[in-house]
């Protein structure tokens, strides 16, 4: 593990760390934070997609319920302008 001695980054052998190694130690926390933010955004996007799909599914079910209700209502209505087969048969 690297450690600081007198304000200078050192490797585990006590040698002064290379500039690339120092830059990597600075970049890794920033990269980790960036990955965390990207992960959070991806999770929010997934939740939005799931909610949108559920909403669409609910709307389709509600539309089907409305269609069935109107069919039931029309089935119960007496049709005054249409004669049933039985009535036509009785008239001759």
Secondary structure as GFF3:
##gff-version 3
##sequence-region A 1 92
A	DSSP	beta_strand	3	5	.	.	.	ID=ss1
A	DSSP	beta_strand	8	10	.	.	.	ID=ss2
A	DSSP	alpha_helix	19	76	.	.	.	ID=ss3
A	DSSP	alpha_helix	85	91	.	.	.	ID=ss4
###
